[in-house]
Every structure is written in structure tokens, then in C-alpha cells.
Amino acid sequence: MIQLAKSVGDDKLDAMIEPFMDQWPNSYAITKAVAEELVRVMGEGLPICIVRPAIVVSAYREPKLGWVDVKNAYGPSGIILGLGLGVIRTLLADNINIDLWIS
């Protein structure tokens, strides 16, 4: 895929990716799926576990400052958004789980 990307122009690459955009929300999700498939195929017979953590916070710059995909607003991003909007005024948290995140 890297060789293909280097040898084909941007317009051609965009046209090649376009059909996949119906299946995934963005190019990041497409490349993540390709990487996971590579690990699955090349790691056949190995004890592999692919973990897909939710996006933790909003975008820094792209596609625009503070952007959060609606699909990711249910995890940590949703908590931050809710606190920022004032919808969430209190939050019950389990210290054991917080300690696991930190360590």
C-alpha cells in the first residue's frame, strides 16, 4: 500500500478510496482496518488481541478545533463535552478504575 501511495497521484488515490468511504466514517478508520487485517493475517497462530479504545478527547486541529465524531461522544469525549456544556454537574467515579487508567 505504501508503494501504491507513492506511485499513484493524489487524484487517483482519492478515487480509489472513495468506494470505501461508505463502509468507514473517515480515512483513519480505513487505515486502522487495513492495519488490523495485516496483524490478523501475518500473526496467524500467535496469541494476538486487537484492542480498539475510544477516542479520548476532541480533535486538536483536524478536521477542526474541538471536533468530536458523534459516534465517539458516548465515552470519555462525551463526559468532557457534558461537563463543558454544563449538562453533567456531578460525576460518580470508581477510584479503582481511575487507578487502572493512570498506571
TORPA-4810 file (N, C-alpha, C, O; in nm, 3 decimals):
<nodes>
NODE_1_0.082_-0.119_0.000_0.000_0.000_0.000_0.086_0.125_0.000_0.051_0.225_-0.063_M
NODE_2_0.199_0.121_0.070_0.289_0.237_0.071_0.345_0.260_-0.069_0.350_0.373_-0.117_I
NODE_3_0.388_0.152_-0.135_0.439_0.165_-0.271_0.332_0.219_-0.365_0.359_0.303_-0.450_Q
NODE_4_0.210_0.172_-0.348_0.099_0.220_-0.430_0.077_0.370_-0.408_0.062_0.446_-0.504_L
NODE_5_0.076_0.411_-0.282_0.053_0.552_-0.249_0.163_0.641_-0.306_0.137_0.755_-0.347_A
NODE_6_0.287_0.590_-0.309_0.398_0.668_-0.362_0.396_0.676_-0.514_0.444_0.774_-0.573_K
NODE_7_0.341_0.574_-0.577_0.350_0.568_-0.724_0.226_0.623_-0.795_0.228_0.642_-0.917_S
NODE_8_0.118_0.650_-0.722_-0.007_0.697_-0.783_-0.034_0.839_-0.736_-0.005_0.874_-0.621_V
NODE_9_-0.088_0.921_-0.822_-0.120_1.060_-0.787_-0.233_1.071_-0.686_-0.309_0.976_-0.666_G
NODE_10_-0.243_1.186_-0.624_-0.345_1.209_-0.521_-0.487_1.191_-0.574_-0.571_1.132_-0.506_D
NODE_11_-0.513_1.241_-0.694_-0.648_1.227_-0.751_-0.686_1.081_-0.768_-0.799_1.041_-0.739_D
NODE_12_-0.592_1.001_-0.816_-0.616_0.858_-0.837_-0.638_0.789_-0.702_-0.728_0.705_-0.689_K
NODE_13_-0.557_0.823_-0.602_-0.574_0.764_-0.468_-0.711_0.800_-0.410_-0.779_0.715_-0.353_L
NODE_14_-0.751_0.926_-0.424_-0.882_0.968_-0.374_-0.994_0.888_-0.440_-1.090_0.848_-0.375_D
NODE_15_-0.980_0.866_-0.571_-1.081_0.789_-0.644_-1.083_0.643_-0.598_-1.189_0.580_-0.595_A
NODE_16_-0.967_0.590_-0.562_-0.959_0.451_-0.517_-1.020_0.434_-0.377_-1.078_0.330_-0.347_M
NODE_17_-1.005_0.535_-0.293_-1.055_0.528_-0.156_-1.204_0.556_-0.147_-1.271_0.507_-0.056_I
NODE_18_-1.257_0.633_-0.240_-1.397_0.675_-0.237_-1.496_0.562_-0.212_-1.586_0.579_-0.129_E
NODE_19_-1.485_0.445_-0.279_-1.583_0.338_-0.252_-1.580_0.288_-0.108_-1.682_0.239_-0.058_P
NODE_20_-1.466_0.299_-0.042_-1.454_0.251_0.096_-1.516_0.348_0.197_-1.543_0.310_0.311_F
NODE_21_-1.537_0.473_0.156_-1.589_0.573_0.247_-1.734_0.545_0.288_-1.783_0.604_0.385_M
NODE_22_-1.803_0.457_0.217_-1.938_0.417_0.257_-1.933_0.322_0.376_-2.027_0.316_0.456_D
NODE_23_-1.825_0.247_0.388_-1.812_0.146_0.494_-1.749_0.202_0.621_-1.777_0.152_0.730_Q
NODE_24_-1.664_0.305_0.609_-1.596_0.364_0.723_-1.620_0.514_0.726_-1.639_0.575_0.621_W
NODE_25_-1.620_0.574_0.846_-1.653_0.717_0.856_-1.543_0.812_0.806_-1.572_0.926_0.771_P
NODE_26_-1.417_0.765_0.803_-1.307_0.852_0.760_-1.187_0.769_0.719_-1.186_0.647_0.735_N
NODE_27_-1.084_0.835_0.665_-0.966_0.762_0.618_-0.889_0.699_0.733_-0.824_0.596_0.713_S
NODE_28_-0.893_0.757_0.852_-0.828_0.697_0.967_-0.885_0.559_0.995_-0.811_0.464_1.019_Y
NODE_29_-1.017_0.547_0.992_-1.082_0.419_1.018_-1.045_0.316_0.911_-1.030_0.198_0.942_A
NODE_30_-1.030_0.360_0.786_-0.991_0.270_0.678_-0.850_0.217_0.703_-0.828_0.096_0.696_I
NODE_31_-0.756_0.306_0.732_-0.618_0.261_0.753_-0.606_0.177_0.878_-0.522_0.086_0.884_T
NODE_32_-0.688_0.205_0.979_-0.688_0.122_1.100_-0.736_-0.019_1.067_-0.679_-0.117_1.117_K
NODE_33_-0.839_-0.031_0.984_-0.890_-0.161_0.944_-0.786_-0.238_0.863_-0.770_-0.359_0.880_A
NODE_34_-0.714_-0.167_0.776_-0.608_-0.232_0.698_-0.498_-0.284_0.791_-0.450_-0.396_0.774_V
NODE_35_-0.457_-0.202_0.888_-0.353_-0.243_0.982_-0.398_-0.362_1.066_-0.319_-0.454_1.089_A
NODE_36_-0.523_-0.362_1.111_-0.574_-0.475_1.189_-0.577_-0.602_1.106_-0.545_-0.710_1.156_E
NODE_37_-0.614_-0.590_0.979_-0.616_-0.707_0.892_-0.474_-0.760_0.869_-0.454_-0.882_0.865_E
NODE_38_-0.378_-0.671_0.854_-0.238_-0.712_0.838_-0.190_-0.788_0.961_-0.125_-0.892_0.948_L
NODE_39_-0.221_-0.737_1.079_-0.183_-0.805_1.203_-0.250_-0.941_1.211_-0.187_-1.039_1.251_V
NODE_40_-0.378_-0.949_1.173_-0.451_-1.076_1.178_-0.390_-1.179_1.084_-0.371_-1.295_1.122_R
NODE_41_-0.358_-1.137_0.961_-0.304_-1.231_0.862_-0.160_-1.270_0.894_-0.126_-1.388_0.893_V
NODE_42_-0.076_-1.172_0.922_0.065_-1.200_0.948_0.088_-1.266_1.083_0.189_-1.334_1.103_M
NODE_43_-0.005_-1.248_1.176_0.011_-1.305_1.309_-0.067_-1.433_1.330_-0.090_-1.475_1.443_G
NODE_44_-0.108_-1.497_1.219_-0.187_-1.619_1.231_-0.113_-1.722_1.316_0.004_-1.751_1.293_E
NODE_45_-0.184_-1.776_1.414_-0.125_-1.875_1.504_-0.063_-1.815_1.628_-0.026_-1.887_1.720_G
NODE_46_-0.052_-1.682_1.634_0.002_-1.615_1.751_-0.112_-1.567_1.840_-0.220_-1.536_1.790_L
NODE_47_-0.089_-1.560_1.970_-0.195_-1.511_2.060_-0.203_-1.358_2.053_-0.134_-1.288_2.127_P
NODE_48_-0.287_-1.308_1.963_-0.297_-1.164_1.939_-0.436_-1.115_1.981_-0.537_-1.182_1.959_I
NODE_49_-0.438_-0.998_2.042_-0.563_-0.934_2.079_-0.558_-0.789_2.031_-0.470_-0.714_2.070_C
NODE_50_-0.652_-0.751_1.947_-0.659_-0.613_1.899_-0.759_-0.538_1.985_-0.875_-0.578_1.996_I
NODE_51_-0.714_-0.431_2.046_-0.798_-0.350_2.134_-0.827_-0.219_2.063_-0.736_-0.154_2.011_V
NODE_52_-0.953_-0.181_2.061_-0.994_-0.057_1.995_-1.048_0.042_2.098_-1.170_0.051_2.118_R
NODE_53_-0.959_0.115_2.165_-1.010_0.212_2.263_-1.081_0.328_2.194_-1.047_0.364_2.081_P
NODE_54_-1.177_0.386_2.262_-1.248_0.502_2.206_-1.154_0.621_2.199_-1.056_0.628_2.273_A
NODE_55_-1.185_0.713_2.111_-1.106_0.836_2.105_-1.125_0.907_2.240_-1.237_0.919_2.290_I
NODE_56_-1.015_0.952_2.297_-1.018_1.002_2.434_-1.069_1.145_2.444_-1.153_1.174_2.529_V
NODE_57_-1.021_1.233_2.360_-1.063_1.373_2.367_-1.092_1.426_2.227_-1.072_1.356_2.128_V
NODE_58_-1.137_1.547_2.220_-1.170_1.608_2.091_-1.044_1.636_2.009_-0.933_1.629_2.060_S
NODE_59_-1.065_1.668_1.882_-0.955_1.692_1.789_-0.878_1.819_1.827_-0.936_1.918_1.871_A
NODE_60_-0.748_1.813_1.808_-0.663_1.930_1.835_-0.671_2.031_1.720_-0.685_2.151_1.743_Y
NODE_61_-0.663_1.980_1.595_-0.667_2.069_1.480_-0.761_2.021_1.370_-0.839_2.100_1.315_R
NODE_62_-0.756_1.892_1.337_-0.826_1.844_1.218_-0.944_1.755_1.256_-0.929_1.680_1.352_E
NODE_63_-1.054_1.756_1.193_-1.087_1.843_1.080_-1.108_1.988_1.122_-1.097_2.078_1.040_P
NODE_64_-1.138_2.010_1.251_-1.137_2.146_1.304_-1.122_2.139_1.455_-1.151_2.036_1.516_K
NODE_65_-1.077_2.246_1.514_-1.050_2.252_1.657_-1.173_2.211_1.739_-1.281_2.267_1.720_L
NODE_66_-1.157_2.116_1.828_-1.264_2.075_1.918_-1.363_1.976_1.860_-1.461_1.942_1.926_G
NODE_67_-1.341_1.929_1.737_-1.435_1.838_1.671_-1.438_1.704_1.742_-1.335_1.648_1.777_W
NODE_68_-1.560_1.652_1.761_-1.582_1.519_1.817_-1.681_1.447_1.727_-1.790_1.498_1.701_V
NODE_69_-1.645_1.330_1.679_-1.736_1.249_1.598_-1.853_1.209_1.686_-1.833_1.168_1.800_D
NODE_70_-1.973_1.219_1.635_-2.094_1.186_1.712_-2.086_1.045_1.769_-2.133_1.020_1.880_V
NODE_71_-2.026_0.953_1.694_-2.015_0.815_1.739_-1.923_0.800_1.860_-1.931_0.701_1.933_K
NODE_72_-1.835_0.899_1.883_-1.741_0.892_1.995_-1.785_0.977_2.114_-1.710_0.990_2.211_N
NODE_73_-1.903_1.034_2.108_-1.948_1.122_2.215_-2.005_1.045_2.334_-2.056_1.105_2.428_A
NODE_74_-1.997_0.913_2.331_-2.053_0.833_2.440_-1.947_0.789_2.540_-1.984_0.740_2.647_Y
NODE_75_-1.820_0.804_2.511_-1.713_0.764_2.601_-1.657_0.883_2.675_-1.731_0.973_2.715_G
NODE_76_-1.524_0.884_2.695_-1.460_0.995_2.765_-1.487_1.131_2.700_-1.500_1.231_2.769_P
NODE_77_-1.495_1.133_2.566_-1.525_1.259_2.498_-1.661_1.312_2.538_-1.679_1.433_2.555_S
NODE_78_-1.758_1.222_2.554_-1.891_1.262_2.595_-1.893_1.321_2.735_-1.967_1.415_2.762_G
NODE_79_-1.812_1.265_2.823_-1.803_1.318_2.959_-1.745_1.459_2.956_-1.797_1.550_3.021_I
NODE_80_-1.638_1.477_2.880_-1.577_1.610_2.870_-1.675_1.709_2.808_-1.687_1.822_2.855_I
NODE_81_-1.744_1.666_2.702_-1.843_1.752_2.637_-1.956_1.789_2.734_-1.996_1.905_2.742_L
NODE_82_-2.007_1.689_2.806_-2.116_1.713_2.901_-2.075_1.808_3.013_-2.154_1.894_3.053_G
NODE_83_-1.953_1.792_3.063_-1.903_1.882_3.167_-1.888_2.024_3.112_-1.923_2.122_3.178_L
NODE_84_-1.834_2.033_2.989_-1.814_2.165_2.928_-1.944_2.238_2.901_-1.951_2.360_2.916_G
NODE_85_-2.048_2.164_2.862_-2.178_2.225_2.834_-2.259_2.251_2.960_-2.360_2.321_2.956_L
NODE_86_-2.215_2.194_3.072_-2.287_2.210_3.197_-2.402_2.112_3.214_-2.480_2.123_3.309_G
NODE_87_-2.413_2.016_3.122_-2.518_1.915_3.132_-2.486_1.817_3.245_-2.575_1.774_3.318_V
NODE_88_-2.359_1.783_3.258_-2.313_1.697_3.368_-2.255_1.788_3.475_-2.156_1.858_3.453_I
NODE_89_-2.318_1.786_3.592_-2.270_1.872_3.701_-2.197_1.791_3.807_-2.114_1.846_3.881_R
NODE_90_-2.227_1.663_3.816_-2.156_1.575_3.908_-2.123_1.446_3.833_-2.186_1.412_3.734_T
NODE_91_-2.022_1.377_3.884_-1.978_1.254_3.819_-1.937_1.155_3.925_-1.846_1.181_4.003_L
NODE_92_-2.003_1.041_3.928_-1.968_0.935_4.021_-1.861_0.850_3.955_-1.884_0.792_3.849_L
NODE_93_-1.744_0.842_4.016_-1.632_0.767_3.958_-1.583_0.663_4.058_-1.592_0.683_4.179_A
NODE_94_-1.531_0.555_4.005_-1.476_0.447_4.086_-1.325_0.463_4.092_-1.258_0.457_3.988_D
NODE_95_-1.270_0.484_4.211_-1.126_0.505_4.225_-1.044_0.389_4.169_-0.935_0.411_4.115_N
NODE_96_-1.093_0.269_4.181_-1.019_0.152_4.132_-1.000_0.163_3.981_-0.889_0.141_3.932_I
NODE_97_-1.104_0.198_3.907_-1.092_0.212_3.762_-1.003_0.328_3.724_-0.926_0.318_3.628_N
NODE_98_-1.010_0.437_3.795_-0.925_0.553_3.765_-0.779_0.515_3.787_-0.694_0.551_3.706_I
NODE_99_-0.750_0.443_3.896_-0.613_0.400_3.922_-0.560_0.311_3.809_-0.442_0.321_3.772_D
NODE_100_-0.645_0.226_3.754_-0.604_0.139_3.644_-0.569_0.221_3.520_-0.475_0.187_3.448_L
NODE_101_-0.644_0.329_3.495_-0.616_0.414_3.378_-0.482_0.485_3.393_-0.408_0.501_3.296_W
NODE_102_-0.451_0.526_3.516_-0.330_0.605_3.539_-0.206_0.517_3.533_-0.103_0.559_3.480_I
NODE_103_-0.213_0.397_3.586_-0.094_0.312_3.594_-0.070_0.234_3.471_0.027_0.158_3.463_S
</nodes>
